[in-house]
Amino acid sequence: MAPTPDQVSEMEALYKAPGLWYGWMRYQYKSFRDRYPEKPEGAELALSMLDAGYQLQDMMKRHEDALRDALDGRIDNARQFAEYIKEAKEAHAALGVMLAKAECREDG
């Protein structure tokens, strides 16, 4: 059974996951998608900030293990470290997009 919009809103607050409700509504309801565009005008900066935050969280989930593995100067778990590097690159790219959008706002 799918949660109600109110329950998803509560989960968004509980898990500190901004944008969860909006994304869920877009996924669940055609009427919501029809009324609200995927990227509301003027929301590009906020959406890029959300994406950058999520990408950083994904990277940080792997950070401690990768750091512990690298402390002796060697990488013992290559697969784990490769996953960390992949997440770091994705976070770097998302931060680049967010910074470009922020700089455009400052210039405009």
C-alpha positions as CSV (number, residue, x, y, z in Angstrom):
1,M,0.0,0.0,0.0
2,A,1.4,3.4,-1.0
3,P,1.8,6.1,1.6
4,T,-0.4,9.1,1.5
5,P,1.0,12.6,0.5
6,D,0.8,13.6,4.2
7,Q,2.8,10.5,5.2
8,V,5.5,11.3,2.6
9,S,5.6,14.9,3.9
10,E,6.2,13.6,7.4
11,M,9.0,11.3,6.1
12,E,10.6,14.3,4.3
13,A,10.8,16.1,7.6
14,L,11.8,13.0,9.6
15,Y,14.7,12.1,7.2
16,K,15.6,15.7,6.4
17,A,15.2,14.9,2.7
18,P,14.1,18.1,1.0
19,G,12.3,17.5,-2.3
20,L,11.1,14.0,-1.3
21,W,7.5,15.0,-1.3
22,Y,7.7,16.9,-4.6
23,G,9.5,14.0,-6.3
24,W,7.0,11.5,-4.9
25,M,4.0,13.5,-6.0
26,R,5.5,13.8,-9.5
27,Y,6.1,10.0,-9.6
28,Q,2.7,9.1,-8.3
29,Y,0.2,11.5,-9.8
30,K,-0.2,12.4,-13.5
31,S,-2.4,15.3,-12.5
32,F,0.5,16.7,-10.4
33,R,3.0,16.3,-13.3
34,D,0.5,18.1,-15.6
35,R,0.0,21.0,-13.3
36,Y,3.6,21.4,-12.1
37,P,6.5,21.3,-14.6
38,E,9.5,19.1,-13.8
39,K,11.7,22.1,-13.3
40,P,9.7,25.1,-12.2
41,E,11.0,28.3,-13.7
42,G,13.5,29.9,-11.4
43,A,14.0,26.7,-9.4
44,E,17.2,25.6,-11.2
45,L,19.5,26.8,-8.4
46,A,17.5,25.2,-5.7
47,L,17.2,21.9,-7.6
48,S,21.0,21.9,-8.3
49,M,21.6,22.6,-4.6
50,L,19.4,19.6,-3.7
51,D,21.2,17.4,-6.1
52,A,24.6,18.5,-4.9
53,G,23.6,17.8,-1.3
54,Y,22.4,14.3,-2.2
55,Q,25.5,13.6,-4.1
56,L,27.7,14.7,-1.2
57,Q,25.7,12.5,1.2
58,D,26.3,9.5,-1.1
59,M,30.0,10.2,-1.2
60,M,30.2,10.7,2.6
61,K,28.5,7.3,3.1
62,R,31.7,5.7,1.7
63,H,34.2,8.3,3.0
64,E,35.0,6.8,6.4
65,D,35.6,3.3,5.0
66,A,37.8,4.6,2.2
67,L,39.7,6.8,4.6
68,R,40.3,3.9,7.0
69,D,41.5,1.8,4.1
70,A,43.9,4.5,2.8
71,L,45.5,5.4,6.2
72,D,48.4,3.1,5.8
73,G,49.1,4.5,2.3
74,R,47.8,1.4,0.5
75,I,44.4,0.6,-0.9
76,D,43.5,-2.9,0.2
77,N,39.9,-2.9,-1.0
78,A,40.1,-1.6,-4.6
79,R,36.4,-2.1,-5.3
80,Q,35.3,-0.1,-2.3
81,F,37.8,2.7,-3.1
82,A,36.6,2.8,-6.7
83,E,33.0,3.2,-5.5
84,Y,34.2,6.1,-3.3
85,I,36.0,7.8,-6.2
86,K,32.9,7.3,-8.4
87,E,30.7,9.0,-5.8
88,A,33.3,11.8,-5.3
89,K,33.3,12.5,-9.1
90,E,29.5,12.6,-9.1
91,A,29.5,15.0,-6.2
92,H,32.2,17.1,-7.8
93,A,30.1,17.4,-11.0
94,A,26.9,18.3,-9.1
95,L,28.8,20.9,-7.1
96,G,30.1,22.4,-10.4
97,V,26.6,22.6,-11.8
98,M,25.3,24.2,-8.6
99,L,28.2,26.7,-8.5
100,A,27.7,27.7,-12.1
101,K,24.0,28.3,-11.4
102,A,24.8,30.3,-8.3
103,E,27.3,32.4,-10.1
104,C,24.8,33.2,-12.9
105,R,22.4,34.4,-10.2
106,E,25.1,36.6,-8.7
107,D,25.9,38.1,-12.1
108,G,22.2,38.5,-13.1
